[in-house]
């Protein structure tokens, strides 16, 4: 199958580039497009073909994957004047972005008018997971199409089908992201509280990770990117704020109030406003540090 299947891929960013490389290494023929020519050159050297537009990708590939930053960009790439919907070959579009359920439904409706199936397949696991092929892939759309794409998706990580309706996977993704941001927010605040009270941050993490307070934030983000003062987890505050906004918008449509989630959203937005959209997500702790007047710095930072 891999030697016969021609894939398209639009959006060669920090997540898209390693995913394309994995598909190439697995033996798929891949045609790619991005607005930044520099992003394409390294993958061209590894065997990818370059197309001049999304439509040009869809002219040669029956299955096109997209990994893009915002819902508006996803819809423009898919349904715009030079979009995927006008391609001669495309039959399936797989949206790997976090674009929200409403955008997923709009995407599916727009593509269906041309007989193209839409699969929403947001991913979780960050740049590291994209490179290692260990992403969690949440998939919604027709079961038969999911099964047909399983070999492709398995190259990127572990795909789980969450439902038939467009948008269901996007709902799962924004829920996951708000849980993750909330865990990072409260862990950051309480690590800071401990340091200000005189506790050693490395010792704090040993105890937290051996007990009931353990989360991905305490096991991965805080020790690797905060205690080291690297702040290079690889996901931007602005994109995280977008994801959290999408979750709150969906909860409002369902008539629900997310009280704890709203507190995390406020801290995230304050940090984004302070440090800018492009600052790393793990820099959320720096906002609290400036208020408290202390830093959460581990032994590894002093050894640099």
ROLUM-766394 format. One record per residue (C-alpha): residue in one letter; x, y, z. Coordinates in steps of 0.2 Angstrom, whole numbers, plus 5000, padded with zeros to 4 digits. Each point is the difference from the previous one (the first is absolute). Layout:
aXYZ/...
END
This chain:
x500050005000/x501450125005/x500849994983/x498450044991/x499250135011/x500350184995/x499750125014/x499950195001/x500550105015/x499750195003/x500850095014/x501849965003/x500250085017/x500849935016/x498749865000/x499849984982/x501849984995/x500449855011/x498449924995/x500450014982/x501749935003/x499349855009/x498849974985/x501450014988/x501149885010/x498549885000/x500050004981/x498650114996/x500150124985/x499650175007/x499750174992/x500150155011/x499550185001/x500450145012/x500050194998/x501850015007/x501149934986/x501449975013/x499049875009/x499849894984/x501949994995/x500549875013/x498649894996/x500350014982/x501749945003/x499349855008/x498849964986/x498550105001/x499350094985/x499550195002/x498450074993/x499650184997/x498350015009/x498849895010/x499049974984/x501649944992/x500249885014/x498249944998/x500349984981/x501249855003/x499649935017/x498449905004/x500350035019/x500650165006/x500550045018/x500050175007/x500950075016/x499650185002/x499950135014/x498350075000/x498249954995/x499950154987/x501649944992/x499449824999/x498450054992/x500950124988/x501249864994/x498649884998/x498650104993/x500850164993/x500250054982/x501649904998/x499549875013/x500049815001/x498249994996/x500450054982/x501349864998/x499849874986/x500649855010/x499650035018/x498649895008/x500550015019/x500650155010/x500749965018/x500150155011/x501449975013/x499850185007/x499150055016/x498650104991/x498549975011/x498349914996/x499250144991/x501450024988/x500049814998/x498150004995/x500350144988/x501449914992/x499049844998/x498650104992/x501050094988/x501049854994/x498549894999/x499350124986/x501449934989/x499949825006/x501550015012/x500049925017/x500650095015/x500949925015/x500450105015/x501649935008/x500750125013/x501649945008/x500850015017/x501849975005/x500950154994/x501550024989/x500949855009/x498549894997/x500050054982/x501849964997/x499949835009/x498349954993/x499249995017/x498650124998/x498349975006/x498850024985/x498250045004/x499049954984/x498150034995/x499249974984/x499349854991/x500749835007/x500449934983/x501150154996/x500849995016/x500549824997/x500650044983/x501250135007/x500549905015/x501749954992/x500450194997/x499550065017/x500949865009/x501750074993/x499650165010/x499449925016/x498649915008/x498350044991/x498449985010/x498350024992/x498950105011/x498450014989/x499250024983/x499550185001/x501150144994/x500750105014/x499949875014/x501949974999/x500250195001/x499050015016/x501149865008/x501550104995/x499550165008/x499549915016/x501749925000/x500950164998/x499150095013/x500449865012/x501850014996/x500150195001/x499050005017/x501349875007/x501450104994/x499350165008/x499649935017/x501749915001/x500950154995/x499150115014/x500349875013/x501849964996/x500350195002/x499150005016/x501149865006/x501650094995/x499550165008/x499749905016/x501849934999/x499749834992/x501249934987/x499149994983/x500949844995/x499549915016/x498250074998/x499949914983/x500649845007/x498750005013/x498650064988/x500449874987/x500049865013/x498350055006/x498350054995/x500550174993/x500949934985/x499550074983/x500950024983/x500450175006/x501049945015/x500749854991/x500650094984/x499650184998/x500650075017/x501649895001/x500650014982/x499550184995/x499850105016/x501249945013/x501350014986/x499450174995/x500049954982/x498250044997/x500049914983/x498649875001/x499650054982/x498250065002/x499550195000/x499050095013/x499050084986/x499549834992/x499649935018/x498950155003/x499149964984/x499749825005/x499350055017/x498950134992/x499349874989/x499649885014/x499150145010/x499050054985/x499449824998/x499649995018/x498950164999/x499149924985/x499649855011/x499450115014/x501449965012/x501250115010/x501849945002/x500550085017/x501749935002/x500350014981/x499650185001/x501350035013/x501349914989/x499450114985/x500350165010/x501849955005/x500449944982/x499350164992/x500950115013/x501749914996/x499750024981/x499650195002/x501650025010/x501249904989/x499249994983/x499149874989/x501749914996/x500649985017/x500149825006/x498649925009/x501149955015/x500450195002/x498350015009/x500949985016/x501150154997/x498450115001/x499749935018/x501950015004/x500050194996/x498550025012/x500849905014/x501850064998/x500849834999/x500549874987/x499749824999/x501849944995/x500649835002/x501849935002/x500149964981/x499950194996/x501550035011/x501049874991/x499750084983/
END
